[in-house]
Amino acid sequence: MTDLQDAFILPDEFDIAPVRLTVDLGALVDNWREMARRSAPARTAAVVKADAYGLGIEDCGIALYEAGARDFFVAVLQEGMLLRSFAPDARIYVLSGIWPGQEAYFYENDLVPVLASEEQLSLWMAVTAEHGDHPCALQVDTGFNRLGLPLEEAIALADDVSRPASFSPVLVLSHLHSGDTPSSPLNQQQLASFHRIAEAFDGIELSLAASAGTFLGPDFHFDMTRPGIAVYGGEAVNDMPNPMKPVATAEARIIQIRDAKKGETVSYGGTYQLTRDSRLAVVSAGYADGYMRSLSGTGVPVRQAVAGGACGFIAGHRVPVVGRITMDLTIFDVTDVPPSQIRAGDYVELFGRNIPLDEAARAGGTIGYELLTSLGLRYERRYLFPDD
Ligand SMILES: *Cc1c(COP(=O)(O)O)cnc(C)c1O
């Protein structure tokens, strides 16, 4: 028996992958620096929750750390523990706060819980009384009704002379719900509420803006901004040209190119009928790879989805999805691509450098955030480093 390695020259896995993802860490770092430039003189944190928006917390976290980020936000304790292992001296905020039983992990890994409720607050007071001081942050709700102490309770807490002297958050934050809509008066309302918090917690650092809020301008920046999606190349603000560089490019391999006749139908349900003799490329990505079924457009009823569905990109051509996207396969109409420019084995871009992330997302009635964080486990990933 010959060892596989002796019998074959093993190709680079990226070159033979059915689905593959290129993450341009240079673009990621440029985007973070651009958000830092817009935020200055405020500091700029890096948000790396949900595996850095699906792009890999380790590679993205290290790149952002090396670019100078020292404040990081994660959603949950486990993400914070992982990040700690390669960001030794960063301040790591855990947005969902703390649950009973997690205390030791927060202390051990030097993580900062973002306390979000009366319950978490009293837990934290008890924990610090027993185990000693440890930094915490406080989230205040200014209208989102998601996480955070109600405004009046937060102000009462700030004024409460009986609160333990040791209770002193290192950061007070709130979150805008309509930052993506600059014309919304609700942004000004949340800002006004946050100013009341700023007064009450005089001398403590403040943070209000995520990506969208950063674009709203200096009034919203306070001491630190917390951009996520913009750093990953996504659109943060509606109806504004996206100034960020694309970071992630997803591609899938053509398994087969087939000819089909006018009048025939394509894929499950036969919902798509060809209006001309066509060439179809069957590509090895489907909804199991986060290329969601709703991106099919035609034939899949989804509220507000664009009827046309998504487009891929190959050899300088935009090629539309036809018929329903299936679990592992998607069919593109490549009739308009000259046959000499396309063959089985080539890759079709799903989104990235040529098909903007948010264009693809919109075709499925969703947002870039969801497309990125749904990519699934089959992608072979390649990271381009800033110096490449
Ligand atoms: C996710 C999140 C952010 C980052 O939001 P983006 O819209 O991706 O910039 C900032 N702050 C909080 C509280 C968040 O939950």
PDBQT file of the ligand as one rigid body, heavy atoms in Angstrom, charges set to zero:
ROOT
HETATM    1  C1  LIG A 401     -23.172  44.261  17.506  1.00  0.00    +0.000 C 
HETATM    2  C2  LIG A 401     -23.010  45.475  18.336  1.00  0.00    +0.000 A 
HETATM    3  C3  LIG A 401     -22.164  46.508  17.920  1.00  0.00    +0.000 A 
HETATM    4  C4  LIG A 401     -21.577  46.553  16.529  1.00  0.00    +0.000 C 
HETATM    5  O1  LIG A 401     -22.626  46.841  15.638  1.00  0.00    +0.000 OA
HETATM    6  P1  LIG A 401     -22.410  47.090  14.079  1.00  0.00    +0.000 P 
HETATM    7  O2  LIG A 401     -23.750  47.505  13.604  1.00  0.00    +0.000 OA
HETATM    8  O3  LIG A 401     -21.989  45.784  13.499  1.00  0.00    +0.000 OA
HETATM    9  O4  LIG A 401     -21.376  48.125  13.919  1.00  0.00    +0.000 OA
HETATM   10  C5  LIG A 401     -21.930  47.542  18.806  1.00  0.00    +0.000 A 
HETATM   11  N1  LIG A 401     -22.530  47.583  20.023  1.00  0.00    +0.000 NA
HETATM   12  C6  LIG A 401     -23.401  46.626  20.441  1.00  0.00    +0.000 A 
HETATM   13  C7  LIG A 401     -24.032  46.745  21.781  1.00  0.00    +0.000 C 
HETATM   14  C8  LIG A 401     -23.672  45.554  19.603  1.00  0.00    +0.000 A 
HETATM   15  O5  LIG A 401     -24.532  44.611  20.011  1.00  0.00    +0.000 OA
ENDROOT
TORSDOF 0
